[in-house]
Amino acid sequence: MGKNQAVTGIVDELAWRGLIALSTDLDALRAELAKGPVTYYCGFDPTAPSLHIGNLVQILTVRRLQLAGNCPLALVGGATGLIGDPRENGERVLQPRDLVAEWVARIRAQIEPLLDFTGPYAARMVNNLDWTEGLSALDFLRDIGKHFRVNRMLAKEAVSARLGSEAGISYTEFSYQLLQGLDFLELFRRYGCRLQTGGSDQWGNLTAGTDLVRRVTGESVHLLATPLLTDAAGEKLGKSTGGGNLWLDPALTSPYAWYQYFVNVEDQMVSPLLRILTFLDREEIEALEKETVERPAARLGHRRLAEEATRTLHGEEETRQVVAASQALFGRGSLAELAEPTLRAALTEAGLAEVPASPSPTVTALLAAAGLVASRNEARRTVAEGGAYLNNERVSDPDAAVSPEDALYGRYLVLRRGRRTVAGVELVR
């Protein structure tokens, strides 16, 4: 394959993976890519302490373009994060400056391992606070504001929704479009940036940048928007996890919880997620798609998706640990080999009950406390029938006392009823 074919082929690759929802002009973008490496950017606002899976789609799209021989700019919005883009359901709470700065640092640390900052197509981190902090209100209004038309700004979906609501919209959030448009203009001037990527829900803000660049410089630049990542019911992916999101920060969504989400995802989501979230090639993905249809009980696609998504975000060793934990909890591996954080995360997902370590509880009491049985009498029957396990060992005495010496790391117990029902207990001193 020739150089130009390799570069422009990324558009077809993104389309095959289901990553193109909207664009300014794909033919014009192909022509731009054919000229040589394109500098492009994607922005991430620090409106929370962590990015989530929707942001990961953007980061991986940035990485795919980089692997195709283009130069990425990853923008973490130290300025736009102080404002927040308008939401349809109400005004954002403005966060303190020092907190936003802390979130900028945390988000940078989540993005950096996923991009390559060396070589001819090296990525660069940028912060829009660098070019806005010293900009006076008069200069901003004269040099940037004069290029925006209020009627077009009012037509943006989130803005129009807020205008029709009782709460309305503040001038602060209304002005967000100007700030994001300034980003594209500034990156165009500084680095020759000619493409912005982002989510389709941000299309109104994305077009603010292309319009501003055209009005100020006369140049045409490009946009590429990915679709929103939703589950089979059309809900935002991860919404059912309890925390409202699948977070990239392992302190907010543990690697084990991340892995389990994808192992248990709906069958119809396996194919699109393999394409969007993994770097497996087309041949391997199509083979997994075929296996998923022909042998659904084997769940080969689910497991490969979970492993690849975990490996991409959390690395090889963490993936090995969560796969081992997933097997060990159901008696197919050694619990003793699991690191304590992984074990705790796995038990938390399964359901972790706290039980006083003293006096030493009985197996019967533990089964009931863990919620594996409805009563102590049922616990006794389960033990008598050979269906009760403690740390993967079958229990024969329902009245056996369990102490911290019997626990993993002196505090954790893995309880299982039958082959598939697992829960955890933490002995509290």
ABEGO torsion letter per residue (X at the ends): XBAAAAAAAAAAAAAAAGABABBABAAAAAAAAAAEBBBBBBBBBBABABBBAAAAAAAAAAAAAAAAGBBBBBBBBAAAAAAEBBBAAEBBBBBBAAAAAAAAAAAAAAAAAABBABEAABBBBBBAAAAAAABBAAAAAAAAAAABBAAAAAABAAAAAAAABAAEBBAAAAAAAAAAAAAAAAAAAAAGBABBBEBAAAAAAAAAAAAAAAAAAGBBBBBBBBBBBBBAAGBBBGAAAGAGBBBABAAABBAAAAAAAAAABBAAAAAAAAAAABABBAAAAAAAAAAAAABAAAGAAAAAAAAAAAAAAAEAAAAAAAAAAAAAAAGABBAAABBAAAAAAAAAAAEBBBBBAOBBBBAAAAAAAAGABABAAAAAAAAAAGABBBGGBBBABAABBBBAAABBGGABBBBBBEAABBBBBBBBX
